[in-house]
């Protein structure tokens, strides 16, 4: 996750996140389109960051006045997609490049979990798209 340059706004959000959750944020994406902040934490740290019965997330929502998503870091594209679409189950992942060199990742989820993977109004799939673009330079993500 090296090489990502954080804005002053993102650094401020990380500072607030860490003060409330006592968990280190590895990254932060302010997603104005969905009025949310996506925090990336170490593997295994999401539960502590969320807090008992979601208490930390509720506090963060009040302080930041935005929705809050917490995603565990993924070393590989596959790990990041599993984490970004959690709790939906990912059956397969395939990366394709078009003639212009743009890459698309095709993610297969069980039919009965497609709504869960997409999320309300497409929030979850947009979160996954933002993350794979930021860390792996993937231009698009399609659920199938």
NUSEKE-431715 format. One line per 4 residues: number of its first residue (from 1); their letters; for each residue x, y, z of N, C-alpha, C, O. Coordinates in nm, 3 decimals. Each point is the difference from the previous one (the first is absolute). Last residue first. Layout:
% residues N
NUM> a> X Y Z X Y Z X Y Z X Y Z ~ ...
//
This chain:
% residues 144
144> xxxx> -2.051 -1.084 -1.127 -0.079 -0.091 -0.084 -0.047 -0.119 0.081 -0.068 -0.088 -0.052 ~ 0.305 0.630 0.066 -0.051 -0.117 0.071 -0.076 -0.086 -0.098 -0.072 0.050 -0.087 ~ 0.486 0.318 0.010 -0.134 -0.043 -0.039 -0.035 -0.125 0.081 0.077 -0.096 0.005 ~ 0.291 0.543 -0.035 -0.032 -0.124 0.069 -0.144 -0.034 -0.035 -0.089 0.084 0.014
140> xxxx> 0.536 0.253 -0.209 -0.141 -0.031 0.022 -0.015 -0.133 0.073 0.088 -0.085 -0.004 ~ 0.344 0.298 -0.083 -0.091 0.104 -0.046 -0.147 -0.026 0.031 -0.077 0.094 0.016 ~ 0.564 -0.221 0.237 -0.106 -0.065 -0.078 -0.106 0.105 -0.033 -0.047 0.071 0.088 ~ 0.470 -0.039 0.184 -0.014 0.065 -0.130 -0.104 -0.065 -0.092 0.004 0.016 -0.122
136> xxxx> 0.133 -0.109 0.600 0.046 -0.089 -0.106 -0.016 0.059 -0.141 0.031 -0.067 -0.098 ~ -0.145 0.298 0.522 0.113 -0.086 0.034 0.056 -0.085 -0.113 0.116 -0.038 0.002 ~ -0.493 0.357 -0.049 0.103 0.067 0.079 0.125 -0.087 0.020 0.112 0.049 -0.010 ~ -0.502 -0.225 -0.205 0.062 0.104 -0.084 0.119 0.061 0.073 0.107 0.018 -0.058
132> xxxx> -0.372 -0.326 0.287 0.084 -0.069 -0.099 0.066 0.099 -0.095 0.109 -0.026 -0.051 ~ -0.405 0.203 0.382 0.117 -0.063 0.061 0.089 -0.070 -0.103 0.122 0.011 0.007 ~ -0.539 0.187 -0.141 0.093 0.103 0.047 0.129 -0.062 0.051 0.109 0.049 -0.030 ~ -0.459 -0.343 -0.087 0.059 0.065 -0.119 0.103 0.105 0.040 0.110 0.005 -0.056
128> xxxx> -0.365 -0.212 0.397 0.098 -0.094 -0.055 0.070 0.062 -0.121 0.121 -0.016 -0.015 ~ -0.473 0.261 0.197 0.111 -0.003 0.095 0.110 -0.092 -0.054 0.118 0.038 0.001 ~ -0.520 -0.030 -0.237 0.077 0.124 -0.024 0.121 0.009 0.094 0.106 0.047 -0.039 ~ -0.408 -0.401 0.101 0.076 -0.023 -0.122 0.081 0.125 -0.036 0.112 -0.012 -0.051
124> xxxx> -0.397 0.042 0.422 0.108 -0.096 0.024 0.085 -0.024 -0.124 0.122 -0.008 0.009 ~ -0.513 0.305 -0.028 0.110 0.049 0.086 0.117 -0.097 0.012 0.116 0.040 -0.011 ~ -0.573 -0.039 -0.233 0.130 -0.028 -0.063 0.121 0.041 0.082 0.112 -0.001 -0.051 ~ -0.587 0.028 0.187 0.031 0.100 -0.101 0.136 -0.020 -0.068 0.052 0.093 -0.062
120> xxxx> -0.080 -0.384 0.460 -0.109 0.095 -0.019 0.042 0.108 -0.100 0.096 0.074 0.023 ~ 0.157 -0.539 -0.073 -0.028 0.094 0.109 -0.109 0.098 -0.038 -0.038 0.012 -0.117 ~ 0.299 -0.407 -0.101 -0.026 0.131 -0.063 -0.021 0.106 0.109 0.054 0.110 -0.010 ~ -0.001 -0.559 0.146 0.125 0.048 -0.060 -0.017 0.139 -0.061 0.091 0.083 0.008
116> xxxx> -0.472 -0.299 0.163 0.091 0.030 0.111 0.131 0.058 -0.053 0.053 0.096 0.055 ~ -0.364 -0.258 -0.366 -0.050 0.122 0.062 0.090 0.046 0.114 0.023 0.120 0.017 ~ 0.069 -0.537 -0.220 0.031 0.111 -0.090 -0.045 0.134 0.059 0.073 0.099 -0.008 ~ -0.112 -0.573 0.171 0.075 0.101 0.074 0.031 0.123 -0.085 0.072 0.090 0.044
112> xxxx> -0.299 -0.490 -0.205 -0.079 0.045 0.116 0.071 0.107 0.083 -0.061 0.060 0.088 ~ 0.279 -0.265 -0.468 -0.118 0.076 -0.043 -0.075 0.059 0.119 -0.042 0.115 -0.002 ~ 0.567 -0.203 0.052 -0.121 -0.083 -0.010 -0.122 0.087 -0.032 -0.012 0.112 0.051 ~ 0.467 0.076 -0.230 -0.054 -0.026 0.134 -0.122 -0.090 -0.017 -0.062 -0.001 -0.107
108> xxxx> 0.522 0.198 -0.193 -0.119 -0.084 0.007 -0.037 -0.023 0.146 0.083 -0.039 0.082 ~ 0.206 0.418 -0.391 -0.013 -0.066 0.130 -0.131 -0.077 0.002 -0.108 0.057 -0.019 ~ 0.489 0.200 -0.327 -0.132 -0.062 0.004 -0.007 -0.083 0.127 0.081 -0.089 0.022 ~ 0.225 0.531 -0.201 -0.003 -0.122 0.079 -0.145 -0.048 0.005 -0.091 0.076 0.035
104> xxxx> 0.405 0.242 -0.388 -0.128 -0.021 0.067 0.012 -0.129 0.080 0.053 -0.099 -0.049 ~ 0.297 0.485 -0.221 -0.033 -0.128 0.061 -0.133 0.004 0.072 -0.039 0.099 0.060 ~ 0.312 0.156 -0.506 -0.078 0.019 0.123 -0.038 -0.136 0.057 -0.038 -0.090 -0.075 ~ 0.278 0.174 -0.345 0.080 -0.024 0.120 -0.074 0.023 0.129 0.058 -0.011 0.108
100> xxxx> -0.223 0.025 -0.575 0.062 0.126 0.041 0.084 -0.015 0.126 0.054 0.098 0.052 ~ -0.313 -0.459 -0.240 0.101 0.039 -0.100 0.072 0.129 0.036 0.110 0.025 -0.050 ~ -0.307 -0.297 0.463 -0.054 0.026 -0.133 0.113 0.046 -0.093 0.116 0.005 0.040 ~ -0.116 -0.348 0.407 0.047 0.128 -0.054 -0.064 0.019 -0.137 -0.010 -0.095 -0.078
96> xxxx> -0.111 -0.202 0.562 0.010 0.008 -0.146 0.050 0.138 -0.039 -0.031 0.100 0.065 ~ -0.024 -0.468 0.389 0.041 0.132 -0.049 0.014 -0.007 -0.151 0.064 -0.091 -0.053 ~ -0.348 -0.191 0.464 0.072 -0.007 -0.126 0.032 0.142 -0.047 -0.087 0.087 -0.001 ~ -0.113 -0.414 0.446 0.046 0.132 -0.042 0.081 -0.020 -0.128 0.088 -0.085 -0.006
92> xxxx> -0.484 -0.196 0.348 0.114 0.005 -0.092 0.029 0.145 -0.039 -0.085 0.088 0.006 ~ -0.220 -0.209 0.355 0.026 -0.133 -0.056 0.122 0.001 -0.092 0.081 -0.093 0.004 ~ -0.260 0.391 0.442 0.055 0.014 -0.135 0.036 -0.140 -0.049 0.079 -0.070 0.062 ~ -0.445 0.277 0.321 0.099 -0.102 -0.034 0.047 0.021 -0.144 -0.083 0.015 -0.090
88> xxxx> -0.111 0.361 0.465 -0.034 -0.082 -0.116 0.115 -0.097 -0.028 0.116 0.031 0.026 ~ -0.136 0.324 0.328 -0.005 -0.144 0.028 -0.042 -0.087 -0.119 -0.021 -0.120 0.018 ~ 0.342 0.433 -0.138 -0.046 -0.072 0.119 -0.128 0.065 0.052 -0.006 0.122 0.005 ~ 0.294 0.030 -0.376 -0.137 -0.047 -0.023 -0.057 -0.079 0.118 -0.115 -0.043 -0.005
84> xxxx> 0.563 0.225 0.009 -0.086 0.111 -0.040 -0.145 -0.043 -0.019 -0.091 0.080 0.022 ~ 0.430 -0.407 0.079 -0.021 0.091 0.112 -0.100 0.110 -0.035 -0.088 0.032 0.080 ~ 0.224 -0.332 -0.419 -0.071 -0.077 0.105 -0.038 0.094 0.114 -0.114 -0.003 0.049 ~ 0.389 0.189 -0.378 -0.138 -0.016 -0.047 -0.083 -0.079 0.102 -0.114 0.038 0.029
80> xxxx> 0.574 0.009 0.055 -0.067 0.130 0.011 -0.146 -0.010 -0.044 -0.088 0.058 0.064 ~ 0.364 -0.439 -0.112 -0.026 0.028 0.142 -0.075 0.132 0.017 -0.092 0.009 0.082 ~ 0.233 -0.123 -0.520 -0.104 -0.091 0.049 -0.036 0.030 0.145 -0.118 0.010 0.034 ~ 0.478 0.221 -0.230 -0.127 0.046 -0.056 -0.114 -0.085 0.054 -0.105 0.052 0.038
76> xxxx> 0.519 -0.043 0.280 -0.020 -0.032 -0.142 -0.134 0.057 -0.045 -0.082 0.040 0.082 ~ 0.213 0.041 0.357 0.132 0.002 -0.066 -0.011 -0.025 -0.149 0.077 0.054 -0.080 ~ -0.443 0.172 0.422 0.025 -0.121 -0.077 0.133 0.014 -0.071 0.024 0.097 -0.072 ~ -0.322 0.136 0.526 0.101 0.004 -0.106 0.010 -0.135 -0.071 -0.018 -0.105 0.062
72> xxxx> -0.441 0.259 0.182 0.133 -0.051 0.034 0.089 -0.002 -0.124 -0.045 -0.029 -0.111 ~ -0.375 0.371 0.230 0.042 -0.113 -0.084 0.138 -0.044 0.044 0.088 0.082 0.024 ~ -0.544 0.251 0.114 0.131 -0.049 0.046 0.031 -0.128 -0.078 -0.078 -0.095 0.001 ~ -0.265 0.567 -0.031 0.027 -0.138 -0.038 0.139 -0.036 0.050 0.093 0.081 -0.007
68> xxxx> -0.499 0.323 0.097 0.135 -0.051 0.025 0.007 -0.146 -0.042 -0.081 -0.082 0.044 ~ -0.226 0.579 -0.127 -0.001 -0.144 0.020 0.144 -0.045 0.015 0.092 0.067 -0.049 ~ -0.184 0.430 0.193 0.004 -0.080 -0.121 -0.018 -0.147 0.038 0.021 -0.038 0.116 ~ 0.062 0.422 0.183 -0.123 0.030 -0.074 0.000 -0.067 -0.139 -0.047 0.057 -0.098
64> xxxx> 0.373 -0.068 0.484 0.036 0.032 -0.139 -0.119 0.044 -0.084 0.016 0.058 -0.107 ~ -0.078 -0.181 0.569 0.109 0.098 -0.004 0.029 0.045 -0.143 0.016 0.119 -0.026 ~ -0.342 -0.461 0.101 -0.043 0.126 0.062 0.106 0.108 -0.014 -0.032 0.115 -0.033 ~ 0.134 -0.551 -0.117 -0.105 0.059 -0.085 -0.044 0.135 0.055 -0.019 0.095 -0.076
60> xxxx> 0.320 -0.350 0.336 0.066 0.059 -0.118 -0.102 0.066 -0.092 0.025 0.109 -0.053 ~ -0.190 -0.350 0.422 0.067 0.122 0.045 0.065 0.070 -0.119 -0.011 0.122 -0.015 ~ -0.181 -0.541 -0.069 -0.105 0.099 0.031 0.061 0.133 0.041 -0.044 0.106 -0.044 ~ 0.337 -0.467 -0.021 -0.053 0.047 -0.128 -0.110 0.105 0.023 -0.005 0.100 -0.071
56> xxxx> 0.184 -0.319 0.447 0.098 0.093 -0.059 -0.050 0.058 -0.133 0.020 0.117 -0.029 ~ -0.288 -0.448 0.251 0.005 0.128 0.075 0.099 0.099 -0.062 -0.030 0.119 -0.008 ~ -0.137 -0.596 -0.104 0.012 0.112 -0.094 0.015 0.136 0.066 -0.021 0.103 -0.065 ~ 0.004 -0.531 0.307 -0.130 0.032 -0.061 0.006 0.123 -0.090 -0.100 0.072 -0.012
52> xxxx> 0.535 -0.098 0.231 -0.106 -0.084 0.053 -0.135 0.046 -0.054 -0.040 0.115 0.019 ~ 0.457 0.007 -0.325 -0.040 0.018 0.140 -0.114 -0.092 0.038 -0.066 -0.059 -0.085 ~ 0.359 0.164 -0.328 -0.146 0.016 -0.002 -0.051 0.023 0.141 -0.092 0.080 0.021 ~ 0.549 -0.178 -0.076 -0.030 0.133 -0.055 -0.151 0.028 0.001 -0.043 0.111 0.029
48> xxxx> 0.200 -0.539 0.100 0.033 0.100 0.102 -0.035 0.140 -0.048 -0.050 0.082 0.077 ~ -0.007 -0.427 -0.390 -0.091 -0.017 0.114 0.024 0.102 0.109 -0.094 0.061 0.051 ~ 0.389 -0.081 -0.431 -0.131 0.060 -0.029 -0.095 -0.010 0.119 -0.072 0.095 0.031 ~ 0.539 -0.272 -0.089 -0.026 0.118 0.084 -0.140 0.060 -0.020 -0.038 0.091 0.072
44> xxxx> 0.266 -0.473 -0.311 -0.038 -0.037 0.135 -0.037 0.117 0.090 -0.040 -0.020 0.114 ~ 0.346 0.131 -0.523 -0.078 -0.125 0.011 -0.029 -0.030 0.146 0.089 0.009 0.085 ~ -0.010 0.503 -0.184 0.074 -0.126 -0.012 -0.093 -0.119 0.008 -0.112 0.009 0.052 ~ -0.104 0.442 -0.236 0.071 -0.039 0.122 0.073 -0.132 -0.026 -0.024 -0.068 -0.100
40> xxxx> -0.247 0.514 -0.161 0.065 -0.129 -0.019 0.083 -0.028 0.125 0.082 0.083 0.042 ~ -0.539 0.240 -0.163 0.126 -0.017 0.071 0.053 -0.140 -0.027 -0.074 -0.098 0.006 ~ -0.292 0.473 -0.231 0.042 -0.139 0.003 0.136 -0.005 0.069 0.096 0.062 -0.047 ~ -0.544 0.288 0.031 0.145 -0.010 0.012 0.030 -0.149 0.013 -0.060 -0.070 0.082
36> xxxx> -0.380 0.371 -0.310 0.057 -0.093 0.097 0.152 0.012 0.001 0.062 0.060 -0.087 ~ -0.446 0.106 -0.222 0.006 0.067 0.130 0.052 -0.094 0.109 -0.064 -0.019 0.104 ~ 0.037 -0.060 -0.592 -0.085 -0.075 0.092 -0.002 0.059 0.141 -0.051 -0.063 0.093 ~ 0.300 0.278 -0.438 -0.118 -0.048 -0.073 -0.097 -0.074 0.090 -0.121 0.012 -0.016
32> xxxx> 0.556 0.141 0.168 -0.106 0.103 0.002 -0.127 -0.048 -0.069 -0.110 0.040 0.038 ~ 0.530 -0.277 0.208 -0.083 -0.026 -0.117 -0.120 0.095 0.004 -0.102 -0.029 0.061 ~ 0.619 -0.040 0.158 -0.122 0.076 0.018 -0.078 -0.010 -0.131 0.043 0.051 -0.103 ~ 0.341 -0.375 0.340 -0.051 0.055 -0.126 -0.129 0.073 0.033 -0.094 -0.059 0.053
28> xxxx> 0.565 -0.156 0.207 -0.132 0.061 0.012 -0.038 0.055 -0.137 0.080 0.068 -0.065 ~ 0.306 -0.425 0.348 -0.040 0.088 -0.109 -0.141 0.050 0.026 -0.073 -0.052 0.085 ~ 0.305 -0.203 0.236 0.106 -0.005 -0.099 -0.029 0.094 -0.116 0.092 0.047 -0.068 ~ -0.234 -0.045 0.607 -0.056 0.001 -0.135 0.116 0.004 -0.099 0.085 0.090 0.007
24> xxxx> -0.122 -0.270 0.529 0.072 0.075 -0.103 -0.071 -0.013 -0.135 -0.033 -0.110 -0.044 ~ -0.203 0.099 0.538 0.050 -0.090 -0.104 0.069 0.087 -0.105 -0.050 0.106 -0.037 ~ -0.221 0.043 0.419 0.127 -0.053 0.051 0.058 -0.105 -0.096 0.073 -0.089 0.043 ~ -0.489 0.378 -0.080 0.003 -0.147 -0.005 0.122 -0.062 0.070 -0.003 -0.118 0.036
20> xxxx> -0.078 0.603 -0.060 -0.125 -0.062 0.043 0.014 -0.152 0.012 -0.049 -0.059 0.096 ~ 0.414 0.323 -0.255 -0.032 0.046 0.135 -0.124 -0.072 0.055 -0.006 -0.032 0.118 ~ 0.138 -0.042 -0.568 0.091 -0.065 0.094 -0.028 0.041 0.144 0.013 -0.082 0.091 ~ -0.265 0.288 -0.439 -0.026 -0.144 0.003 0.085 -0.069 0.107 -0.051 -0.079 0.080
16> xxxx> 0.134 0.533 -0.172 -0.126 -0.017 0.074 -0.031 -0.148 0.017 -0.037 -0.045 0.108 ~ 0.405 0.149 -0.377 0.028 0.040 0.138 -0.124 -0.019 0.088 0.012 -0.052 0.112 ~ -0.055 -0.013 -0.576 0.076 -0.109 0.063 0.028 0.030 0.146 -0.012 -0.088 0.086 ~ -0.190 0.424 -0.345 -0.095 -0.109 0.024 0.071 -0.117 0.069 -0.056 -0.061 0.091
12> xxxx> 0.322 0.418 -0.232 -0.083 0.041 0.113 -0.099 -0.111 0.037 -0.022 -0.028 0.118 ~ 0.283 -0.034 -0.502 0.084 -0.010 0.120 -0.079 0.039 0.125 0.016 -0.062 0.105 ~ -0.223 0.122 -0.524 0.010 -0.142 0.033 0.084 -0.022 0.126 -0.034 -0.084 0.083 ~ 0.005 0.523 -0.248 -0.131 -0.044 0.046 0.003 -0.147 0.042 -0.054 -0.036 0.105
8> xxxx> 0.433 0.220 -0.315 -0.013 0.052 0.137 -0.131 -0.046 0.063 -0.004 -0.037 0.117 ~ 0.180 -0.283 -0.495 -0.030 0.143 0.007 -0.005 0.042 0.147 -0.006 -0.085 0.090 ~ 0.302 -0.337 -0.300 -0.123 0.041 0.068 -0.015 0.151 0.001 0.098 0.074 0.013 ~ 0.154 -0.464 -0.335 0.020 0.131 0.062 -0.134 0.046 0.060 -0.099 0.014 -0.071
4> xxxx> 0.342 -0.506 -0.066 -0.126 0.074 0.003 0.023 0.128 0.078 0.039 -0.003 0.116 ~ 0.301 -0.335 -0.170 -0.015 0.085 -0.116 -0.131 0.079 -0.003 -0.017 0.086 -0.087 ~ 0.067 -0.571 0.332 0.091 0.114 -0.007 -0.031 0.082 -0.124 -0.057 -0.051 -0.097 ~ -0.131 -0.369 0.257 -0.083 0.119 0.000 0.087 0.125 0.000 -0.047 0.111 0.026
//
